[in-house]
Amino acid sequence: MTKISFKKVVSDKTILLLCILNILFLLYYLMLAFYSRLHFDDLHFLWRAKEMSMTEFVKYFYSSRSGRFISYGKVYLYSKLIIVSNEHRYLPVLFWGIGVSLCWYVAKSVFKNTSSFLIANLVILFYNLYVLTNIDFAVFNWLCAMDYYLLAPMLLITLYLVNQPNLKFIPWIGLVIVALLLGGGQEAFSPIVLVTLFFNGIYYLNIHHFDIKVIWRDTRIRQIIIIGLIVSVCFVFVLIAPGNYIRIMMDDFKTPTSFFGYFSGYLDALSQFYYQLTFYIPYYFLLALLFLSLGLKTSKTKLVLNVEYKKLLMYTFGAYVIYVLLSIFPSVYLWSGFGIQRNYTPIVFFTMLFICFHAFFIGYFKSTFFNGKLMNFMLNIGLGFLICIMLFNLYSDTISAKRYALTVDNRLELLQKLNHQGVTGIVAVDPISIPYTIGPKYVLYDLIDRKKRPHPVLYYFSDTHIKPNEYNDYYKKYYGFNFDIKLK
């Protein structure tokens, strides 16, 4: 097969614009990381990690907070790294790099006859837009929850690796580590992994006509079973944790009590999710154009496909619908509706993947319907527009993030000075500047003068109150203050 070069897919100008855009995204993440400060949940974990061993740390949170024992082990490790290095700001960018690497590993293996430079740029742009268009953007810099962005890429690489017929030792170790993280890390996502593996196994049972002897000789079936067992065992340990029941009693959960309750809950969750995504259609359209271009050029190399496009569309659409319904179920069950925004992070990823997948195959199967010059023109306009958006966000969000970081640092400096002077009792402090950002939805709200106009933030934000609260407790414990704090 002829290798597809980047220049044969898009113009030189498009290549340049795409590279500039990805560089701007990286600068944006570095800026956000530099001005990020510890959320009170992060302070809680850091305080516990200072005083506990890893076993004690995991046992404490497993017994009092939730069953995510693998995640707590991970949080303990990087909490220790922060304590030893006295630095936390590299972690969000590091996690971004891990997410990109997981996607790159799969993409370069799938598009073997395509320019590596092209695939790298497309993967980076895909992941950048995934971060930017996530409904709960602020989770990117929340240290104890950054791995929400890794859940979907970890499932993607799990599917890729378990379907390799002769997996080597190092990928096997990586697959087991990913399985442990997926099984013991996020109870709302583990069932999605198990259901996906189940249907993956059913596929092989079907193609082998349910012949047990033939099935068992297929190493892919054995891999699916082993990984499924690892995830299942971890998930059981997550479910039986005493901390789950304590958390349920403390939080304001609202479980539906009837079929109509579940039905209305699903309607609320689905409508709100896709309503949020409508504001990012221009970004997804740009991404689709790039994959459409790749499909147009790939059509000349003739992929080996055992299914026609109509069936491919039907199967993948069905799989996507099932995935979305299963993913939304925890929110409907716990909150009778939309629930917590960050739980939708993996759905955003697979929605984007679904769009790119079909954009590629539309280009591949329907190449005669498209004008290459017109597509390159549209790509350049779109990339130029997104570059302008990122430049504006770099400018405006840097001001907001810097102001936020300055007020946090000034407070800490003042309190450390007072603590050194031996002050006790309660100290009144100025409020922290809220790190607002700007999004397309909120710009529209301003233009139409909507009465209720909540604004998104760059970082998860919390502060003490007119009376000392939970924020005060963790702040005081971690920094060793001999007094409480409240707002003036």
Disulfide bonds with the S-S distance in Angstrom:
none
